[in-house]
Amino acid sequence: MAPALSLSRSIQIPFAGHLTAEAPAYPLSDGRFAVVVRPPLGRVQHDQKARLADIARRYAFDGLVATDETTFEVRGVDAELVPVVVDAVHAAGLPVQGDR
């Protein structure tokens, strides 16, 4: 098991360079993190896309990326802001990696 950085609200972020089912974010090579947004069935409403874009503008150095796995990544988030980004994504009505 890879060592992890523990943040508020019991969020565990692995440092092994890969995403686990429990982690809402994974580390990038520059020391920042990518928060993974997993829309149900890959579907996102227009207002949710606008909110994701706003979250990325406010908290991410590398912006918002749509992946080929029907997810979005808010990339370049500082470690201490990961819980803030997760809360903002939840407020937009979207789940992150690891939500059940």
Chimera marker file (.cmm) of the C-alpha trace (Angstrom):
<marker_set name="trace">
<marker id="1" x="0.000" y="0.000" z="0.000" r="1" g="1" b="0" radius="0.5"/>
<marker id="2" x="1.319" y="3.410" z="-0.950" r="1" g="1" b="0" radius="0.5"/>
<marker id="3" x="1.800" y="6.099" z="1.702" r="1" g="1" b="0" radius="0.5"/>
<marker id="4" x="-0.974" y="8.655" z="1.708" r="1" g="1" b="0" radius="0.5"/>
<marker id="5" x="-1.498" y="12.283" z="2.599" r="1" g="1" b="0" radius="0.5"/>
<marker id="6" x="-4.395" y="12.606" z="5.017" r="1" g="1" b="0" radius="0.5"/>
<marker id="7" x="-6.547" y="15.696" z="4.592" r="1" g="1" b="0" radius="0.5"/>
<marker id="8" x="-9.543" y="16.983" z="6.503" r="1" g="1" b="0" radius="0.5"/>
<marker id="9" x="-12.730" y="14.937" z="6.378" r="1" g="1" b="0" radius="0.5"/>
<marker id="10" x="-10.747" y="11.676" z="6.124" r="1" g="1" b="0" radius="0.5"/>
<marker id="11" x="-9.856" y="12.070" z="2.448" r="1" g="1" b="0" radius="0.5"/>
<marker id="12" x="-6.891" y="9.852" z="1.626" r="1" g="1" b="0" radius="0.5"/>
<marker id="13" x="-4.744" y="10.705" z="-1.387" r="1" g="1" b="0" radius="0.5"/>
<marker id="14" x="-2.307" y="8.003" z="-2.532" r="1" g="1" b="0" radius="0.5"/>
<marker id="15" x="1.240" y="8.896" z="-3.527" r="1" g="1" b="0" radius="0.5"/>
<marker id="16" x="1.820" y="5.857" z="-5.723" r="1" g="1" b="0" radius="0.5"/>
<marker id="17" x="0.975" y="7.819" z="-8.856" r="1" g="1" b="0" radius="0.5"/>
<marker id="18" x="-2.253" y="5.988" z="-9.557" r="1" g="1" b="0" radius="0.5"/>
<marker id="19" x="-5.889" y="6.406" z="-8.659" r="1" g="1" b="0" radius="0.5"/>
<marker id="20" x="-7.554" y="4.062" z="-6.200" r="1" g="1" b="0" radius="0.5"/>
<marker id="21" x="-11.277" y="3.489" z="-5.864" r="1" g="1" b="0" radius="0.5"/>
<marker id="22" x="-11.326" y="5.357" z="-2.541" r="1" g="1" b="0" radius="0.5"/>
<marker id="23" x="-9.372" y="8.456" z="-3.542" r="1" g="1" b="0" radius="0.5"/>
<marker id="24" x="-11.125" y="11.500" z="-5.031" r="1" g="1" b="0" radius="0.5"/>
<marker id="25" x="-7.797" y="12.744" z="-6.424" r="1" g="1" b="0" radius="0.5"/>
<marker id="26" x="-4.429" y="11.491" z="-7.577" r="1" g="1" b="0" radius="0.5"/>
<marker id="27" x="-1.003" y="13.145" z="-7.505" r="1" g="1" b="0" radius="0.5"/>
<marker id="28" x="0.527" y="14.805" z="-10.553" r="1" g="1" b="0" radius="0.5"/>
<marker id="29" x="4.246" y="15.069" z="-11.280" r="1" g="1" b="0" radius="0.5"/>
<marker id="30" x="4.383" y="18.728" z="-10.154" r="1" g="1" b="0" radius="0.5"/>
<marker id="31" x="3.150" y="17.935" z="-6.631" r="1" g="1" b="0" radius="0.5"/>
<marker id="32" x="-0.401" y="19.095" z="-7.255" r="1" g="1" b="0" radius="0.5"/>
<marker id="33" x="-3.435" y="16.837" z="-7.658" r="1" g="1" b="0" radius="0.5"/>
<marker id="34" x="-6.156" y="15.989" z="-10.149" r="1" g="1" b="0" radius="0.5"/>
<marker id="35" x="-9.664" y="15.645" z="-8.710" r="1" g="1" b="0" radius="0.5"/>
<marker id="36" x="-11.640" y="13.085" z="-10.721" r="1" g="1" b="0" radius="0.5"/>
<marker id="37" x="-15.321" y="13.889" z="-11.401" r="1" g="1" b="0" radius="0.5"/>
<marker id="38" x="-17.440" y="10.849" z="-12.347" r="1" g="1" b="0" radius="0.5"/>
<marker id="39" x="-20.802" y="11.954" z="-13.780" r="1" g="1" b="0" radius="0.5"/>
<marker id="40" x="-23.471" y="9.227" z="-13.705" r="1" g="1" b="0" radius="0.5"/>
<marker id="41" x="-23.431" y="7.495" z="-17.102" r="1" g="1" b="0" radius="0.5"/>
<marker id="42" x="-21.036" y="10.233" z="-18.245" r="1" g="1" b="0" radius="0.5"/>
<marker id="43" x="-23.903" y="12.717" z="-18.476" r="1" g="1" b="0" radius="0.5"/>
<marker id="44" x="-23.451" y="16.323" z="-17.396" r="1" g="1" b="0" radius="0.5"/>
<marker id="45" x="-26.034" y="19.099" z="-17.619" r="1" g="1" b="0" radius="0.5"/>
<marker id="46" x="-25.074" y="22.463" z="-19.121" r="1" g="1" b="0" radius="0.5"/>
<marker id="47" x="-25.200" y="24.249" z="-15.752" r="1" g="1" b="0" radius="0.5"/>
<marker id="48" x="-22.995" y="21.529" z="-14.217" r="1" g="1" b="0" radius="0.5"/>
<marker id="49" x="-20.420" y="22.027" z="-16.972" r="1" g="1" b="0" radius="0.5"/>
<marker id="50" x="-20.430" y="25.749" z="-16.287" r="1" g="1" b="0" radius="0.5"/>
<marker id="51" x="-19.912" y="25.114" z="-12.566" r="1" g="1" b="0" radius="0.5"/>
<marker id="52" x="-17.050" y="22.683" z="-13.272" r="1" g="1" b="0" radius="0.5"/>
<marker id="53" x="-15.415" y="25.306" z="-15.480" r="1" g="1" b="0" radius="0.5"/>
<marker id="54" x="-15.782" y="27.867" z="-12.677" r="1" g="1" b="0" radius="0.5"/>
<marker id="55" x="-14.271" y="25.428" z="-10.148" r="1" g="1" b="0" radius="0.5"/>
<marker id="56" x="-11.321" y="24.831" z="-12.479" r="1" g="1" b="0" radius="0.5"/>
<marker id="57" x="-10.790" y="28.577" z="-12.989" r="1" g="1" b="0" radius="0.5"/>
<marker id="58" x="-10.797" y="29.182" z="-9.242" r="1" g="1" b="0" radius="0.5"/>
<marker id="59" x="-8.752" y="26.245" z="-7.933" r="1" g="1" b="0" radius="0.5"/>
<marker id="60" x="-6.830" y="24.489" z="-10.716" r="1" g="1" b="0" radius="0.5"/>
<marker id="61" x="-3.537" y="25.472" z="-12.316" r="1" g="1" b="0" radius="0.5"/>
<marker id="62" x="-4.024" y="23.108" z="-15.269" r="1" g="1" b="0" radius="0.5"/>
<marker id="63" x="-7.738" y="23.543" z="-15.918" r="1" g="1" b="0" radius="0.5"/>
<marker id="64" x="-10.493" y="21.058" z="-16.640" r="1" g="1" b="0" radius="0.5"/>
<marker id="65" x="-9.905" y="17.980" z="-18.796" r="1" g="1" b="0" radius="0.5"/>
<marker id="66" x="-12.548" y="15.665" z="-20.276" r="1" g="1" b="0" radius="0.5"/>
<marker id="67" x="-11.158" y="12.127" z="-20.383" r="1" g="1" b="0" radius="0.5"/>
<marker id="68" x="-11.992" y="9.251" z="-22.694" r="1" g="1" b="0" radius="0.5"/>
<marker id="69" x="-13.393" y="7.368" z="-19.680" r="1" g="1" b="0" radius="0.5"/>
<marker id="70" x="-16.450" y="9.674" z="-19.397" r="1" g="1" b="0" radius="0.5"/>
<marker id="71" x="-14.897" y="11.527" z="-16.475" r="1" g="1" b="0" radius="0.5"/>
<marker id="72" x="-13.578" y="15.014" z="-15.955" r="1" g="1" b="0" radius="0.5"/>
<marker id="73" x="-10.401" y="15.961" z="-14.122" r="1" g="1" b="0" radius="0.5"/>
<marker id="74" x="-9.880" y="19.234" z="-12.309" r="1" g="1" b="0" radius="0.5"/>
<marker id="75" x="-6.094" y="19.285" z="-12.735" r="1" g="1" b="0" radius="0.5"/>
<marker id="76" x="-3.411" y="21.133" z="-10.817" r="1" g="1" b="0" radius="0.5"/>
<marker id="77" x="-5.138" y="21.455" z="-7.445" r="1" g="1" b="0" radius="0.5"/>
<marker id="78" x="-2.982" y="22.192" z="-4.384" r="1" g="1" b="0" radius="0.5"/>
<marker id="79" x="-3.253" y="19.453" z="-1.722" r="1" g="1" b="0" radius="0.5"/>
<marker id="80" x="-4.902" y="21.690" z="0.852" r="1" g="1" b="0" radius="0.5"/>
<marker id="81" x="-7.594" y="22.675" z="-1.680" r="1" g="1" b="0" radius="0.5"/>
<marker id="82" x="-8.618" y="19.129" z="-2.644" r="1" g="1" b="0" radius="0.5"/>
<marker id="83" x="-11.413" y="19.005" z="0.000" r="1" g="1" b="0" radius="0.5"/>
<marker id="84" x="-12.647" y="22.433" z="-1.140" r="1" g="1" b="0" radius="0.5"/>
<marker id="85" x="-12.786" y="21.265" z="-4.763" r="1" g="1" b="0" radius="0.5"/>
<marker id="86" x="-14.539" y="18.019" z="-3.763" r="1" g="1" b="0" radius="0.5"/>
<marker id="87" x="-17.160" y="20.024" z="-1.840" r="1" g="1" b="0" radius="0.5"/>
<marker id="88" x="-17.639" y="22.384" z="-4.812" r="1" g="1" b="0" radius="0.5"/>
<marker id="89" x="-18.089" y="19.439" z="-7.197" r="1" g="1" b="0" radius="0.5"/>
<marker id="90" x="-20.653" y="17.908" z="-4.823" r="1" g="1" b="0" radius="0.5"/>
<marker id="91" x="-22.436" y="21.281" z="-4.628" r="1" g="1" b="0" radius="0.5"/>
<marker id="92" x="-22.684" y="21.151" z="-8.438" r="1" g="1" b="0" radius="0.5"/>
<marker id="93" x="-24.557" y="17.866" z="-8.050" r="1" g="1" b="0" radius="0.5"/>
<marker id="94" x="-21.745" y="15.650" z="-9.318" r="1" g="1" b="0" radius="0.5"/>
<marker id="95" x="-19.881" y="12.763" z="-7.664" r="1" g="1" b="0" radius="0.5"/>
<marker id="96" x="-16.123" y="12.398" z="-7.458" r="1" g="1" b="0" radius="0.5"/>
<marker id="97" x="-14.030" y="9.239" z="-7.670" r="1" g="1" b="0" radius="0.5"/>
<marker id="98" x="-14.657" y="7.157" z="-4.560" r="1" g="1" b="0" radius="0.5"/>
<marker id="99" x="-18.197" y="8.376" z="-3.845" r="1" g="1" b="0" radius="0.5"/>
<marker id="100" x="-20.596" y="5.553" z="-3.207" r="1" g="1" b="0" radius="0.5"/>
<link id1="1" id2="2" r="1" g="1" b="0" radius="0.2"/>
<link id1="2" id2="3" r="1" g="1" b="0" radius="0.2"/>
<link id1="3" id2="4" r="1" g="1" b="0" radius="0.2"/>
<link id1="4" id2="5" r="1" g="1" b="0" radius="0.2"/>
<link id1="5" id2="6" r="1" g="1" b="0" radius="0.2"/>
<link id1="6" id2="7" r="1" g="1" b="0" radius="0.2"/>
<link id1="7" id2="8" r="1" g="1" b="0" radius="0.2"/>
<link id1="8" id2="9" r="1" g="1" b="0" radius="0.2"/>
<link id1="9" id2="10" r="1" g="1" b="0" radius="0.2"/>
<link id1="10" id2="11" r="1" g="1" b="0" radius="0.2"/>
<link id1="11" id2="12" r="1" g="1" b="0" radius="0.2"/>
<link id1="12" id2="13" r="1" g="1" b="0" radius="0.2"/>
<link id1="13" id2="14" r="1" g="1" b="0" radius="0.2"/>
<link id1="14" id2="15" r="1" g="1" b="0" radius="0.2"/>
<link id1="15" id2="16" r="1" g="1" b="0" radius="0.2"/>
<link id1="16" id2="17" r="1" g="1" b="0" radius="0.2"/>
<link id1="17" id2="18" r="1" g="1" b="0" radius="0.2"/>
<link id1="18" id2="19" r="1" g="1" b="0" radius="0.2"/>
<link id1="19" id2="20" r="1" g="1" b="0" radius="0.2"/>
<link id1="20" id2="21" r="1" g="1" b="0" radius="0.2"/>
<link id1="21" id2="22" r="1" g="1" b="0" radius="0.2"/>
<link id1="22" id2="23" r="1" g="1" b="0" radius="0.2"/>
<link id1="23" id2="24" r="1" g="1" b="0" radius="0.2"/>
<link id1="24" id2="25" r="1" g="1" b="0" radius="0.2"/>
<link id1="25" id2="26" r="1" g="1" b="0" radius="0.2"/>
<link id1="26" id2="27" r="1" g="1" b="0" radius="0.2"/>
<link id1="27" id2="28" r="1" g="1" b="0" radius="0.2"/>
<link id1="28" id2="29" r="1" g="1" b="0" radius="0.2"/>
<link id1="29" id2="30" r="1" g="1" b="0" radius="0.2"/>
<link id1="30" id2="31" r="1" g="1" b="0" radius="0.2"/>
<link id1="31" id2="32" r="1" g="1" b="0" radius="0.2"/>
<link id1="32" id2="33" r="1" g="1" b="0" radius="0.2"/>
<link id1="33" id2="34" r="1" g="1" b="0" radius="0.2"/>
<link id1="34" id2="35" r="1" g="1" b="0" radius="0.2"/>
<link id1="35" id2="36" r="1" g="1" b="0" radius="0.2"/>
<link id1="36" id2="37" r="1" g="1" b="0" radius="0.2"/>
<link id1="37" id2="38" r="1" g="1" b="0" radius="0.2"/>
<link id1="38" id2="39" r="1" g="1" b="0" radius="0.2"/>
<link id1="39" id2="40" r="1" g="1" b="0" radius="0.2"/>
<link id1="40" id2="41" r="1" g="1" b="0" radius="0.2"/>
<link id1="41" id2="42" r="1" g="1" b="0" radius="0.2"/>
<link id1="42" id2="43" r="1" g="1" b="0" radius="0.2"/>
<link id1="43" id2="44" r="1" g="1" b="0" radius="0.2"/>
<link id1="44" id2="45" r="1" g="1" b="0" radius="0.2"/>
<link id1="45" id2="46" r="1" g="1" b="0" radius="0.2"/>
<link id1="46" id2="47" r="1" g="1" b="0" radius="0.2"/>
<link id1="47" id2="48" r="1" g="1" b="0" radius="0.2"/>
<link id1="48" id2="49" r="1" g="1" b="0" radius="0.2"/>
<link id1="49" id2="50" r="1" g="1" b="0" radius="0.2"/>
<link id1="50" id2="51" r="1" g="1" b="0" radius="0.2"/>
<link id1="51" id2="52" r="1" g="1" b="0" radius="0.2"/>
<link id1="52" id2="53" r="1" g="1" b="0" radius="0.2"/>
<link id1="53" id2="54" r="1" g="1" b="0" radius="0.2"/>
<link id1="54" id2="55" r="1" g="1" b="0" radius="0.2"/>
<link id1="55" id2="56" r="1" g="1" b="0" radius="0.2"/>
<link id1="56" id2="57" r="1" g="1" b="0" radius="0.2"/>
<link id1="57" id2="58" r="1" g="1" b="0" radius="0.2"/>
<link id1="58" id2="59" r="1" g="1" b="0" radius="0.2"/>
<link id1="59" id2="60" r="1" g="1" b="0" radius="0.2"/>
<link id1="60" id2="61" r="1" g="1" b="0" radius="0.2"/>
<link id1="61" id2="62" r="1" g="1" b="0" radius="0.2"/>
<link id1="62" id2="63" r="1" g="1" b="0" radius="0.2"/>
<link id1="63" id2="64" r="1" g="1" b="0" radius="0.2"/>
<link id1="64" id2="65" r="1" g="1" b="0" radius="0.2"/>
<link id1="65" id2="66" r="1" g="1" b="0" radius="0.2"/>
<link id1="66" id2="67" r="1" g="1" b="0" radius="0.2"/>
<link id1="67" id2="68" r="1" g="1" b="0" radius="0.2"/>
<link id1="68" id2="69" r="1" g="1" b="0" radius="0.2"/>
<link id1="69" id2="70" r="1" g="1" b="0" radius="0.2"/>
<link id1="70" id2="71" r="1" g="1" b="0" radius="0.2"/>
<link id1="71" id2="72" r="1" g="1" b="0" radius="0.2"/>
<link id1="72" id2="73" r="1" g="1" b="0" radius="0.2"/>
<link id1="73" id2="74" r="1" g="1" b="0" radius="0.2"/>
<link id1="74" id2="75" r="1" g="1" b="0" radius="0.2"/>
<link id1="75" id2="76" r="1" g="1" b="0" radius="0.2"/>
<link id1="76" id2="77" r="1" g="1" b="0" radius="0.2"/>
<link id1="77" id2="78" r="1" g="1" b="0" radius="0.2"/>
<link id1="78" id2="79" r="1" g="1" b="0" radius="0.2"/>
<link id1="79" id2="80" r="1" g="1" b="0" radius="0.2"/>
<link id1="80" id2="81" r="1" g="1" b="0" radius="0.2"/>
<link id1="81" id2="82" r="1" g="1" b="0" radius="0.2"/>
<link id1="82" id2="83" r="1" g="1" b="0" radius="0.2"/>
<link id1="83" id2="84" r="1" g="1" b="0" radius="0.2"/>
<link id1="84" id2="85" r="1" g="1" b="0" radius="0.2"/>
<link id1="85" id2="86" r="1" g="1" b="0" radius="0.2"/>
<link id1="86" id2="87" r="1" g="1" b="0" radius="0.2"/>
<link id1="87" id2="88" r="1" g="1" b="0" radius="0.2"/>
<link id1="88" id2="89" r="1" g="1" b="0" radius="0.2"/>
<link id1="89" id2="90" r="1" g="1" b="0" radius="0.2"/>
<link id1="90" id2="91" r="1" g="1" b="0" radius="0.2"/>
<link id1="91" id2="92" r="1" g="1" b="0" radius="0.2"/>
<link id1="92" id2="93" r="1" g="1" b="0" radius="0.2"/>
<link id1="93" id2="94" r="1" g="1" b="0" radius="0.2"/>
<link id1="94" id2="95" r="1" g="1" b="0" radius="0.2"/>
<link id1="95" id2="96" r="1" g="1" b="0" radius="0.2"/>
<link id1="96" id2="97" r="1" g="1" b="0" radius="0.2"/>
<link id1="97" id2="98" r="1" g="1" b="0" radius="0.2"/>
<link id1="98" id2="99" r="1" g="1" b="0" radius="0.2"/>
<link id1="99" id2="100" r="1" g="1" b="0" radius="0.2"/>
</marker_set>
